[in-house]
Structures are given as structure tokens and as C-alpha cells.
Amino acid sequence: MEFLARLTDFIWSPWLLGLFLLTGLVYSLGSGFFQIFGFRLWLRSTLGSLFHGRKKAGDGLSSLQALATALASTMGTGSIAGVATALTLGGPGAVFWMWISALLAMMTGCGEKLLAVKYQRPAPGGGLQGGPMFYLRDGVCSSLLAGWFALACLPATLAGGNLVQSSSIALSLEAAFGLERVWAGVVTTLLAGLVMVGGIGRIAKVSSALVPAMALLYLGSGALVLAGNWRAIPEAVELIFTCALSPSAALGGGAGWTVASALRYGVARGVFTNEAGLGTSAMAHGAAQVDHPARQGMWGVFEVFLSTLVVCTVTALTILVSGVWEPANPSMLTGAPLTAAAFGSVLGRAGEGVVALSLLLFAFSSILGWSYYGQQCLRYLSGGDRLLPAYRTVFLACTLAGALWEPGAIWLLVDLSNALMALPNLAALLMLAPEALSTLRQWTELRHANLTSILPFHQRKPHPDML
């Protein structure tokens, strides 16, 4: 176990975290910081498109369904508990580095979603499929790296995407309503099974209903907490920027924070809350039916914006302005209890209930999203669906098991699996960056000229690299 912990630490810090930032920087520079200067275009192409009634063609997912499926996994417990833990370990400066990593990750997310659609293929039984396995195999021309990614993803879906999330649901229900963990596990397993058997179509439909509801509940309640402490917001923002560069000086050195710890926990939290660079959410976007790959890339930009720059920022600010954060107190709450205390400082017991319910919904939606990723990877490795019943059985068994015990040591497996997924995916993003950026520029030029074709992308003549 100690060897595994050392191996994981060696891979993640600082090498892999630096690779995440480098990839985002390459795409940001190559696109002229499109996430900033193209703000009106990507926002109009995402949120704005919802008011135009754009329809999907064929039997693939709509862009919104693909986004909801991806957000179902990215908006997990890390958005509530993870941010609070980052504040405890890295100080307020961690929030600043979370913002920086998310700003760069917006273009990483754009690139991998664009490539997922560009190299998508018809799925067995109908629909479309795409993701890192396909652009690694067909774009990078490496079946070895494609298989590597798929193999690394499978344990990640069972551990971080299931055991950890199921444990969070059981703990939340036990603390809020006194429900025994075994019954929480049984109910969660049954509900997840009912959704999983319907395939990506049912997962997308449930996610499309669940994600907006849980986002509005959490963000609306967080806005009330911030409104109740609005005078403290400028001071909290100033503290974030001050501690980002000199945390010890800002707080008198009592907390023992350093710039390195703020950077490490901020970047790591940014990565885990938006998954940009891991490649997992690209599998959901790869099932989308769109007229051009870059259009789905716009939803990749928006996904990171919402999951990290909005949701995680609300979590961090509510904690900082509520007065429950006490860096000099060694017994200070951390994780989800700290976030619950922050919401409760204004909303009382109702605020604590909102956090408990949000944690439950975020965790359950993560289980649904990750179940799809696991099925996609197994389908790629086996070349069909014959092993899907066995995978679903194992996955649901893990859902029940996670509710009955604390999967603390599982986090090492989660970190290692995520690292092994990220390495080939980030390598592919860097190697395919010229192609992805060229596709993005082509689309933006067409958009500016109002010449975007209405012909679905999968019906066009394939790109030479796809033949």
C-alpha cells in the first residue's frame, strides 16, 4: 500500500499536473485564448442554442443530452466535499490555482470533445460512439495506447465512479435522515440498475432531468448564502488572491501553507471536478449527433466553465464568507461537513439538508455517468456487447458494497487509474493539437461568415485521417 501511495504521488505531482497545464496552455495559445476572446461565440453556441430549438438528426444524442451525461459524472462529490478539502489542505490560494487550471482546461475540454466527434463511429445496435480510444487508434494510429486507456478506465469506473460515490450517498442519507446504510445501498443499486439496462439513451434522459435540477438546487441555495454574507465577498476574493502567491505571509504562517501546496491542491481539484484531460467525459460527447465537431467542442468549453468556475467557486466562497472556516483551529471541519456548516450558517437546518441532498444527487449522477464510460471501454476491448451483462453485474455489486464500508484505501486506486488514463489521452491531445486547432479555426471562420453547413457531420465525406 505504501508503494502504491508513493507511485501515485510520483506520477501526479508535479509531472502529471504540469502536463495537464501544458496541454491546456498549448490549446489556449494555439486558439488565441478562444475561451476568453471567443466568449460570445461559445456561449451563444451552447446556452444560446437552447432558445433556437436546434434539433438533432439521426439516432445519436443531442448536444444537450451529451453534456448532461458528461456533467452527470463531472459534477460529483468533488464539487462539494473536494473543494472544502482543498481549502483545508491548500488554503484559500488553492481556489486561485483551481481557477487558473480551469481556465486552461476549458480549451483542453474543447479539444478532446472536438476530437471525440471527429473520430466517432457507428455504435453496435445503433447510435454513435467516440472518445479517446478512437482518436488514439485512428488519429494517433496506436491501438496499444487505445487499449491502455480503456483498460485503465475500467477500474476507475468501479472505484472512483462507483464505490466512492455509493459510500457518499449512504453516509449522506444516514446523517440526514438516519437511514441504515444497507437500505441506502439497496435502493441506490436498484435505481442504478434500472437506468443502466436502458443503455446510453436512458442514461442521457435521466441525466438531462437530474443535472439541471441538482445544479439549480445547489447554486440557488449557494446564492442565498452569498447574498446573506455579501459584505464579506470582497474580503474573501482578496484573501484568495493574496494566499495564492504568499499564503504563509497572508495568514501569519500559522497554517503552514506554501505556494506549492496551494498550487498542488488547486490544480488537482480543478482536474477532478471537470475531468478535462482525463478523457472520460469525451466518451459521452462522442455519442452526440452534431453538424460539425467544433460545435461539440463549444459544449466542452461550457462544461468546464460550469463544473469548476461556477459550481466549485460557489462552494469555496460560501465557506469563506460564512465564518465557519477557521484555519487556526486544528479540529476544524473539512470536506462535506464544512460545506454543510457554511450553508447552514444562513439557511439553518434547511441549508444542511440542501448539501446532503445535493451530495446524494451529485453522487448518484456520477454513478450513472461512469457506468456508461465503463460499458464503452469494455465494448471497445471486447469488440461487442457480449460482456456487458457481466460488467453491469459487477458494477451494481460495487454499488451495494460501497454503501456498506468506507472505501478509504480505494482512493489510491482511483488516483492511479486516473493517472494511467490521463497519460495516453494527454499525449494524444498534444499530438493531435494541430489538427484539432485547425478544425476549430475552420468552424469559427464559417460561423463568422454564417456558412455553417446543416449536413450532419457523420454524413459528410470522412476526413483523410479517418480513412
C-alpha positions in Angstrom: 0.0 0.0 0.0 2.8 2.4 0.8 4.5 1.6 -2.6 1.2 2.4 -4.3 0.9 5.7 -2.5 4.4 6.7 -3.4 4.0 5.7 -7.0 0.7 7.7 -7.3 2.3 10.8 -5.7 5.3 10.5 -8.0 3.1 10.4 -11.1 0.7 13.1 -10.1 3.0 15.7 -8.5 4.4 17.6 -10.2 4.7 15.7 -13.6 1.2 14.9 -14.5 -0.3 18.1 -13.1 2.2 20.0 -15.2 1.2 18.0 -18.2 -2.4 19.0 -17.7 -1.5 22.7 -17.5 0.8 22.3 -20.6 -1.9 20.8 -22.7 -4.3 23.5 -21.7 -1.7 26.1 -22.5 -1.0 24.7 -25.9 -4.6 24.7 -26.9 -5.1 28.2 -25.4 -2.2 29.7 -27.2 -3.0 27.9 -30.4 -6.6 29.2 -30.4 -5.6 32.7 -29.3 -7.2 32.1 -25.9 -10.5 31.3 -27.5 -12.1 30.6 -24.1 -11.7 34.4 -23.3 -11.9 36.2 -26.6 -14.4 33.8 -28.1 -16.6 34.0 -25.1 -19.6 35.4 -27.0 -19.3 32.7 -29.7 -19.1 29.6 -27.4 -21.7 30.9 -25.1 -24.1 31.7 -28.0 -23.4 28.2 -29.4 -24.2 26.5 -26.1 -26.7 28.3 -23.9 -27.9 30.4 -26.8 -28.7 27.4 -28.9 -31.2 26.2 -26.3 -33.5 29.0 -27.3 -33.3 28.3 -31.0 -34.8 24.9 -30.9 -31.9 23.1 -32.7 -32.8 19.5 -33.5 -30.6 16.6 -33.7 -30.7 14.3 -36.8 -30.5 10.6 -36.8 -30.3 8.4 -33.7 -27.4 9.9 -31.9 -27.6 12.1 -28.7 -28.3 15.8 -28.9 -25.6 18.1 -27.7 -27.5 18.9 -24.6 -28.0 15.2 -23.8 -24.3 14.5 -24.3 -23.5 17.5 -22.0 -25.9 16.3 -19.3 -24.4 12.8 -19.4 -20.9 14.2 -19.1 -21.9 16.6 -16.3 -23.5 13.7 -14.5 -20.0 12.3 -13.9 -18.0 15.5 -13.5 -20.4 17.2 -11.0 -19.7 14.6 -8.4 -18.9 14.8 -4.7 -15.7 16.7 -5.5 -17.8 19.8 -6.2 -18.9 19.8 -2.6 -16.5 17.8 -0.4 -13.4 18.1 -2.7 -13.3 21.9 -2.8 -13.7 22.1 1.0 -10.8 19.6 1.5 -8.7 21.6 -0.9 -9.3 24.8 1.2 -8.3 22.9 4.3 -5.1 21.5 2.8 -4.0 24.2 0.4 -5.7 27.3 1.9 -7.7 29.9 0.0 -4.9 30.2 -2.6 -5.9 26.7 -3.9 -9.1 28.4 -5.2 -7.0 30.8 -7.4 -5.0 27.9 -8.9 -8.2 26.0 -9.4 -9.4 28.9 -11.5 -6.2 29.0 -13.5 -6.3 25.3 -14.2 -10.0 25.5 -15.2 -9.3 28.5 -17.5 -6.7 26.4 -19.4 -8.8 23.2 -19.1 -11.7 24.9 -21.0 -9.6 24.6 -24.1 -8.4 21.1 -23.2 -12.1 20.1 -22.9 -12.8 21.8 -26.2 -10.0 19.8 -27.9 -11.0 16.4 -26.6 -14.7 16.8 -27.3 -13.9 18.0 -30.8 -11.7 15.0 -31.5 -14.3 12.6 -29.9 -16.8 13.7 -32.5 -14.3 13.9 -35.4 -13.3 10.3 -34.9 -16.7 8.9 -33.8 -18.0 5.7 -35.2 -21.4 4.0 -35.5 -22.2 2.1 -32.3 -23.3 -1.5 -32.2 -27.1 -1.6 -32.1 -27.4 2.0 -33.4 -26.3 5.4 -32.4 -22.8 6.8 -32.3 -19.7 6.2 -30.1 -16.5 8.2 -29.7 -13.8 9.0 -27.2 -10.1 8.7 -26.5 -10.0 5.0 -27.7 -11.0 6.0 -31.2 -8.8 9.1 -31.6 -5.9 7.2 -30.1 -6.4 4.3 -32.5 -7.4 6.2 -35.7 -5.8 9.6 -35.1 -2.5 8.7 -33.3 -2.6 5.3 -35.0 -1.8 3.5 -31.8 -4.0 0.6 -30.8 -1.7 0.0 -27.9 -2.4 3.4 -26.3 -6.1 3.0 -27.1 -6.2 -0.3 -25.3 -4.1 1.1 -22.4 -6.7 3.9 -21.9 -9.7 1.5 -22.0 -8.0 -0.9 -19.5 -7.2 1.9 -17.1 -10.7 3.3 -17.3 -12.4 0.1 -16.1 -11.1 0.0 -12.5 -11.7 3.8 -12.3 -15.4 3.3 -13.1 -15.7 0.7 -10.4 -13.7 2.6 -7.7 -14.0 6.3 -8.1 -17.1 6.3 -10.2 -19.0 3.8 -8.1 -17.6 2.6 -4.7 -16.7 6.1 -3.5 -19.9 7.7 -4.8 -22.1 5.0 -3.3 -20.4 5.4 0.1 -21.1 9.2 -0.1 -24.8 8.5 -0.8 -25.1 6.1 2.2 -23.3 8.5 4.5 -25.4 11.4 3.4 -28.7 9.6 3.9 -27.6 8.2 7.3 -26.5 11.6 8.6 -29.5 13.5 7.3 -32.4 11.0 7.7 -31.0 8.2 9.9 -31.5 5.6 7.0 -29.4 2.5 7.5 -26.6 2.2 5.0 -27.7 -1.3 3.8 -31.0 0.1 2.7 -29.4 3.1 1.1 -27.2 0.7 -0.8 -30.1 -1.5 -1.9 -32.2 1.5 -3.2 -29.2 3.0 -5.0 -28.3 -0.3 -6.6 -31.9 -0.9 -7.8 -32.2 2.6 -9.2 -28.9 2.5 -11.0 -29.7 -0.9 -12.4 -33.0 0.3 -13.8 -31.2 3.2 -15.6 -28.2 1.1 -16.8 -30.3 -1.5 -18.6 -31.7 1.2 -20.8 -28.3 1.9 -22.3 -26.9 5.4 -23.2 -30.4 6.6 -24.3 -31.9 6.1 -20.8 -28.8 7.4 -19.0 -28.9 10.5 -21.2 -32.6 11.1 -20.5 -32.3 10.6 -16.7 -29.2 12.8 -16.7 -30.9 15.5 -18.7 -33.6 15.7 -16.0 -31.3 15.2 -13.0 -28.4 17.5 -13.8 -30.3 20.8 -14.3 -32.4 20.1 -11.1 -29.4 19.4 -8.9 -27.4 22.3 -10.3 -30.3 24.8 -9.7 -30.9 23.5 -6.2 -27.2 23.8 -5.2 -26.4 27.0 -7.0 -29.6 28.7 -5.9 -29.0 27.8 -2.3 -25.4 28.9 -2.5 -26.5 32.2 -4.0 -28.7 32.8 -0.9 -25.8 32.1 1.4 -23.6 34.6 -0.6 -26.4 37.2 -0.6 -26.7 36.8 3.2 -22.9 37.5 3.6 -22.4 39.8 0.6 -20.3 42.3 2.6 -17.7 39.6 3.2 -17.3 38.6 -0.5 -14.7 41.3 -1.5 -12.6 40.3 1.5 -12.9 36.6 0.6 -11.8 37.2 -3.0 -8.9 39.3 -1.8 -7.8 36.5 0.5 -7.9 34.0 -2.4 -5.5 36.2 -4.5 -3.2 37.0 -1.6 -2.9 33.4 -0.4 -2.2 32.2 -4.0 1.2 33.7 -4.0 2.1 34.0 -0.4 -0.2 32.0 1.8 2.0 31.9 4.9 2.6 35.6 4.8 -1.1 36.3 4.4 -2.2 34.3 7.4 0.9 34.9 9.6 2.4 31.5 8.9 0.1 29.7 11.3 -1.4 27.3 8.9 1.8 26.2 7.3 0.6 26.6 3.8 3.0 27.2 0.9 2.6 28.3 -2.7 3.4 24.7 -3.7 0.6 23.2 -1.6 -1.9 25.8 -2.9 -0.8 25.1 -6.4 -0.9 21.3 -6.0 -4.4 21.1 -4.4 -5.9 23.8 -6.5 -4.8 22.3 -9.8 -5.6 18.7 -8.7 -9.1 19.8 -7.6 -9.6 21.6 -10.9 -8.7 18.4 -12.7 -11.0 16.2 -10.7 -14.0 18.5 -10.9 -14.1 18.9 -14.7 -12.3 15.8 -15.9 -10.8 17.8 -18.8 -7.7 15.9 -19.9 -8.8 12.6 -18.4 -10.8 11.7 -21.5 -13.7 10.2 -19.7 -16.4 12.8 -20.4 -15.3 12.8 -24.1 -16.9 9.4 -24.4 -20.3 11.0 -23.6 -19.8 13.8 -26.1 -18.6 11.3 -28.7 -22.2 9.9 -28.9 -23.5 13.3 -29.9 -25.1 14.0 -33.3 -23.9 17.4 -34.5 -23.2 19.2 -37.7 -19.5 19.9 -37.0 -17.0 18.5 -34.4 -16.2 22.0 -33.2 -19.8 22.6 -32.1 -19.4 19.9 -29.5 -16.1 21.4 -28.6 -18.1 24.5 -27.5 -20.0 22.3 -25.1 -16.7 21.1 -23.8 -15.7 24.7 -23.0 -19.0 25.3 -21.3 -18.8 22.0 -19.3 -15.6 23.1 -17.6 -16.9 26.6 -17.1 -20.0 25.3 -15.3 -18.5 22.5 -13.3 -15.4 24.3 -12.0 -15.6 28.1 -12.5 -19.2 28.3 -11.3 -20.1 25.3 -9.1 -16.8 25.0 -7.3 -16.4 28.7 -6.9 -19.8 28.9 -5.2 -18.7 26.2 -2.8 -15.4 27.9 -2.0 -17.0 31.4 -1.5 -19.8 30.2 0.7 -17.2 28.5 3.0 -15.0 31.6 3.1 -17.8 34.2 3.7 -19.8 32.2 6.2 -17.3 32.3 9.1 -17.2 28.6 9.5 -13.7 28.4 8.1 -11.1 28.7 10.9 -7.5 28.0 9.7 -6.1 28.3 13.2 -8.4 25.6 14.6 -6.8 22.1 14.3 -10.2 20.5 14.8 -11.9 22.5 12.1 -14.5 20.6 10.0 -13.4 19.6 6.5 -15.0 18.0 3.4 -18.8 17.9 3.1 -19.4 18.8 6.8 -17.6 22.1 6.3 -19.7 22.9 3.2 -22.9 21.9 5.1 -21.9 24.2 8.0 -21.4 27.1 5.6 -24.9 26.6 4.0 -26.4 26.1 7.5 -24.9 29.4 8.7 -27.6 31.3 6.7 -30.2 28.7 5.8 -30.2 26.7 9.1 -31.1 23.1 9.0 -32.6 23.6 5.5 -29.1 24.6 4.3 -27.6 21.4 5.7 -30.3 19.4 4.1 -29.6 21.0 0.7 -26.0 20.0 0.9 -26.9 16.4 2.0 -29.5 16.2 -0.9 -27.0 17.8 -3.4 -24.3 15.3 -2.3 -26.7 12.5 -2.9 -27.8 13.7 -6.3 -24.3 14.5 -7.4 -23.0 11.1 -6.3 -25.9 9.2 -8.0 -25.5 11.1 -11.2 -21.7 10.2 -11.2 -22.6 6.6 -10.8 -24.8 6.8 -14.0 -22.1 8.7 -16.0 -19.3 6.4 -15.0 -21.3 3.3 -15.7 -21.6 4.4 -19.3 -17.9 5.0 -19.6 -17.1 1.5 -18.3 -19.5 -0.1 -20.7 -18.0 1.9 -23.6 -14.4 0.8 -22.7 -15.5 -2.8 -22.3 -17.3 -2.7 -25.6 -14.1 -1.3 -27.3 -11.9 -4.0 -25.7 -14.2 -6.9 -26.5 -15.4 -5.7 -29.8 -19.1 -6.1 -28.9 -21.7 -6.3 -26.1 -21.3 -9.9 -25.0 -19.5 -9.0 -21.8 -21.8 -6.1 -20.8 -24.2 -8.2 -18.6 -21.2 -9.4 -16.6 -19.8 -5.8 -16.2 -23.2 -4.5 -15.1 -23.5 -7.2 -12.5 -20.0 -6.4 -11.1 -20.7 -2.7 -11.3 -24.0 -3.0 -9.3 -22.3 -5.3 -6.8 -19.8 -2.5 -6.2 -22.6 0.0 -5.8 -24.0 -2.1 -2.9 -20.6 -2.8 -1.4 -19.7 0.9 -1.4 -22.7 1.7 0.8 -21.6 -0.8 3.4 -18.0 0.2 4.1 -15.6 3.1 4.0 -13.5 2.8 0.8 -10.7 5.0 2.1 -7.8 2.9 0.5 -9.7 2.9 -2.8 -8.7 6.5 -3.4 -5.2 5.3 -4.2 -6.6 3.0 -6.9 -8.7 5.9 -8.2 -5.7 8.3 -8.4 -3.6 5.7 -10.1 -6.3 4.7 -12.6 -6.9 8.4 -13.4 -3.2 8.9 -14.0 -3.0 5.9 -16.3 -6.0 7.2 -18.3 -4.7 10.8 -18.5 -1.2 9.9 -19.8 -2.2 8.4 -23.2 -5.1 10.9 -23.5 -2.9 14.0 -22.9 -0.3 12.6 -25.3 -3.0 12.2 -28.0 -4.3 15.7 -27.4 -0.8 17.2 -27.8 0.0 15.1 -30.9 -3.4 16.0 -32.5 -3.4 19.6 -31.4 -2.6 21.0 -34.9 -5.5 19.0 -36.4 -7.9 20.0 -33.6 -7.0 23.7 -33.7 -7.3 23.7 -37.5 -10.8 22.3 -37.3 -11.7 24.8 -34.6 -10.4 27.7 -36.8 -12.3 26.4 -39.8 -15.5 26.3 -37.9 -15.1 29.7 -36.3 -14.4 31.2 -39.7 -17.6 29.6 -41.1 -19.6 30.8 -38.1 -18.4 34.3 -38.6 -19.3 34.0 -42.3 -22.7 32.4 -41.5 -21.8 29.5 -43.7 -22.0 26.5 -41.3 -23.5 23.5 -43.2 -26.6 21.9 -41.8 -25.5 18.5 -43.0 -24.8 16.2 -40.0 -21.1 15.6 -39.6 -21.2 11.8 -39.8 -22.9 12.1 -43.3 -20.1 14.1 -44.7 -17.1 12.8 -46.6 -14.7 11.4 -43.9 -11.6 13.4 -43.2 -8.4 11.8 -44.8 -7.1 10.9 -41.4 -10.2 8.9 -40.6 -9.9 6.6 -43.6 
